[in-house]
Amino acid sequence: MRIVVLTGGIGGARFLVGVRAYAREVGAEVTAVVNVGDDLLLHGLKVCPDLDSVMYTLGGGADPERGWGRVGESWTVKQELAAYGAQPTWFGLGDKDIATHLVRTTMVNAGYPLHAVTEALADRWQPGVRLLPATDDRLETHVVVELDGGQRAIHFQEWWVRHRGDVPTHRFVFVGAETARPAPGVAEAIAGADVVLVAPSNPVVSIAPVLAVPGLREAVADGPAPVVGVSPIIGGAPVRGMADRCLAVLGVECSAAGVGRLYGGRPAGGLLDGWLVAEEDAGSVVPEVTVRAAPLRMTDEAATAAMVRAALELT
Amino acid sequence: MRIVVLTGGIGGARFLVGVRAYAREVGAEVTAVVNVGDDLLLHGLKVCPDLDSVMYTLGGGADPERGWGRVGESWTVKQELAAYGAQPTWFGLGDKDIATHLVRTTMVNAGYPLHAVTEALADRWQPGVRLLPATDDRLETHVVVELDGGQRAIHFQEWWVRHRGDVPTHRFVFVGAETARPAPGVAEAIAGADVVLVAPSNPVVSIAPVLAVPGLREAVADGPAPVVGVSPIIGGAPVRGMADRCLAVLGVECSAAGVGRLYGGRPAGGLLDGWLVAEEDAGSVVPEVTVRAAPLRMTDEAATAAMVRAALELT
């Protein structure tokens, strides 16, 4: 059995822990297609927050409390950068984390495509699932906001980390999306999948940038495998993160049904065959999509694997 | 009074502490022209060991025991790079130190010349002397050695740090020297100097690469200011470092007189008017150079300032 997961963010990383556990149980292969829209250059380093969250989380190196970055992290470089007055100061890179970015940046500057760099980094972490960036090309989520008395486009991380999304926001733009190509292996994995899962990630800034890679949405929507999504919204609120702010920008109701309708049913030109919502959201209706309710709190690996099992029962 | 110091290495950095102390006493201005031959790219970072040694030492941030790098340094990034199997592993970058290289690399990649980057970094450290790289251009000391059964040219740092100079060595080559130009301000500082001091640095791999910048040796040798050197060799041995190995490659006697003769007297087409040697080396003879003996151990700032005073008495 071959499972493909569209994923991004910390929720997506944690979901993959359950997918891996399930896959080990049944002997399935897992390919994670990971958002790169959050990627940015910081102090000359290529930082891929979503790929790293997945890699660290599955590799046992993530900080379980903070959610992002490395466990047992130290911040010497960050303090020193601040002592030099280096900008920006609103995004903190930990010392352990910086080693990852140094290796990645060196490889990227030497001409290696991101999927090859990702594979090389994963060699250390042995995540137990195949990690693929959605694209090797530059595809960056920018946010058009009102700031300093005018309309400006800022990098998603500046909107998210610096402003906590708390600034008048017009829309999200996936810079570079028009010319991006799926990373090698992505289209093949989707075409050969027995099921495609949409992780309970932020639909607007984690999943949408994956689907914005030309051909990728079509590969999923028109592909042979059933597609099941898991709601990131429980009882009208995101489990973590700021999906509520992101959905508001799109004018989409922050509810399990709202996100399900945003993805849409495949017969109606959308993405989903099935939509797994939390028990709190039982009764949610998404046209032309089979909706089922199950416990959706990813409290531990077993609970998360149970979610995956429930999602797969929708196929 | 304007003092120019040709310098490199840890001995040169410590000597500058004495020069600064002397200069403060008499109200002099100091310009240090610093070797860049040791500079290298490591994990994509531009590292300038000699500029940093001077900056950290004068800025109070150097490790006094180790001699190089930052006091209170930690090594998290280094350990993590090793966990990734990143090469090379023989050159250790400390966490604090890495922040310096990140700022420098970002500025260099943004197009700033090295002297401007050096000035920006020094803004934090307030070294109290003007720091100028000998050149903004690439000028790298490589070493032609016998290795793995053949003749190879390796970077100076690989020879020095990895092999501890303990490999059959043919010669030193200053890659890029033919086309390098003195950094802005260097020729002007030398032309306007009241005295040029040659620090007790390694003559072969710290001072020679400075003088290898086209026009720089001539600016000193044909300039208006008297030139006084301080011997890095005391009683036939380098105070620290491996000047003995380097001198042996050139077939130069490892003695105060040997190094003095290597620099040569100005009337004979060499560099020096005066040569300050250690008391142990009193009686050393360098043709056409005034040689004087004084205590040369840089045990503290006062002792080093006294050395500077003795050197200036030779003018």
Interface residues (C-beta under 8 A of the other chain):
Chain A: H43 G44 L45 S74 T76 V77 Q79 E80 L81 A83 Y84 G85 A86 D95 K96 I98 A99 T100 L102 V103 T105 T106 N109 L121 R124
Chain B: H43 G44 L45 S74 T76 V77 Q79 E80 L81 A83 Y84 G85 A86 D95 K96 I98 A99 T100 L102 V103 T105 T106 N109 L121 R124
